[in-house]
């Protein structure tokens, strides 16, 4: 089985500016970063059990600060230390296959650029990077699809400007709304409920 470099795009449904005791605010990004059990925009299907194993294998890296992402999407799965903009602090899968993550923006060169983009209201998306094998999919979700095989390794979750188009041909971006507690982009009651169900309130 060939090992392929896989990249996939999803929406960032929400990001928030969180007040902290520091002089500067902490910037947290929350949202759906991947989906298992359904076809994605790149015509791949991640079986639920494959994604569960992947997420379980990442928990130690998430807890220890070893799972990170870059600003923009590099052409390889290699992590470029000088390009890291954020680290993933939470990662779990909801029962429907939605993979939820929380990321904190770091005080690096790339992180500071990301903060400026957020402050400027720039629409952003998210991209996962990984390594794994695929085979032609032979199920009820459609033709011309491939199925990611066991052993898939997610390497990073990056913040990008131009996510790929959805099945309807329209790009998926967040939309802005301002509240007293900060900036919420694409915030929905449904996401908040799912988030609390998965991580607790």
N, C-alpha and C positions, 0 to 999 in steps of 0.2 A: 504494500500500500504506500503510495507517495505521500509525503508530508507537504502540505500546502500552507502558504501564508494566507490567512483569511482575514478580511476586514469587513465590518458591517456597521451600518449607520442606523441610529434611532434618534428620536427627539430627546431634548432635555425639556421636560414638562414644567419644571419649576426651578428657579434658583433664588436664593434669599441672601440678604445681608444680615448677619447676626451680630448684635451688639456683644462686646466682650469687655473685660476689665482692662484690656490693653488700650494704648493710645489709638490704635487703628482698629477697624472692624475686622472680624473674621468673615471670610466669604465662603459659604457652603453652597455646593451645587447638589441638588437632589433630582432624581428622575429615573425613568426606565431606560436602561442601557442596552438591553437585548431582550429577545423573546424566544422562548422554547416552545416546541409543540405546534408551531405554525410556520407558514412560509414567510420569509423576511424579504426586504426590498432587493436583496442580492440573489434571490431565488435559492436560498438555502433553508434547510429545516434542521434545527437543533433538537433532537429528541429530548424529552424531559429528563430521562435518566442520565444522558450525556452531560447536560447542563448542570444537573444536581451534583454529579461527580466533580465537574470543573470548579463549581463554586465551593464545594467542600474542601477541595485541595488548596484553594486560595485563602482560606480563613486564617491560617497562621501568618501569611504574608500581610493580610489586611490588618491583623491585630498588631503586628510588629512594625508597621509603617513601610513594608517592603513592596506594596502594590501601588503603582503610580501611573501617571499619564502625562502626556505632552500637549502643548498648544500646537494644533495642526497635526496632520496625520503623516508620519514619515513613511518612506517606501519599504521599510523592512520591519520585522518584529523586534529588532534590537532596541533596547532602551538607551537613549542618549542622555547621560546624566546632566549635561549642561542645558538640556531642553525641557527638563521636568518642570511642570507648572503647578501640579496638584498631586495629592495622594488620596487614595480611596480609603475611607474610614469605616464604611459599612457596605456589605454586599450580601444580598439574599435573594431568593426566588419566591414569588407569590405562588399560590396554588394553581393559578391559571397560566403559569409559565413566564410571567413578566419578571425580568431580572432587575431588581432595584438596587441603586447605589447612592451613597452619599460621598462627596468629595470635598476636601478643604483645599482652597487655593493657597499656595505657598508663597513666601516672600523671596522668590527667586526672580531673575530677570524676566523669564517667561511668565511667571505667576503675576508679577506686577503689570505686565502687558495685559494679561487676562483680566485683572481687576479693572484696568482702564477701559477695556472693551465692555465689561459689565456695567460700569458706571456710565458709559456712553450710550447704553441701550442697544448695543449691537446684537443682532439675532445670532444665536449660536446653536449648534447641534452637538452630538456626541458620537464617537466612533470606537468600537472595540477592535482590538488587534489580537490575533491568536494563531496558533499552529495546530494543524490537524489534518486528517484524511477525510475524503468524501467519497461517496458512491452514488450512482443514479438512484433517485427516489422512485419507488414503485407503489405509492399509496394514493389515497383519495384526495389529497390536497392540490393535485394538478400535475401537468406534464412539464418536462424540461427543468425539473428541480433536482437538486442534489441533497443528500442527507449526510450531515457531519457524523463521523464515526467516533466510537469510544476512544479515549486518549487525547481528546481535544484539550489544548492548554491555552487559556486566555492570558495574554502577556501584558496588556495595558488597556486603559480606557482613556481615550484622548478627547479633547474639546476641539471641535472643528467649525469652520465657517459655513461650509457648503455641503451639507449632508445629501446623500443621493435621493432621488425622487421616490415617492411612494408608488404603490401599484396604480394609483390614479394619475400618475404623471406629474403631480405637484410636489415641490420640495416641502419638507416638513420643518417648520421653524416655530419657535415660541413667540408669544405675543405678550406685550407688557401691560402691567397694571400696578399701580402704586398704592400701598397701604401705610398706615402709621408705623407698623413694625418693620418696614423695609420694602424692598422691591421683590415682587413675586412675578415670575414670568410663566405664563401658561398655567398658573395655579388652578387646580380644580378640586372640588370637594371629593370627587371619586378618588383622585390620587392620594389625598390626605387620609381618606379612610383605609385605602389599601396599605399605605405606608404604616399607619398605626397598627393595622392587623398583623403586619409582618414584623415590625420592629418594636411595637408597643408605643404608647403615646408619650 
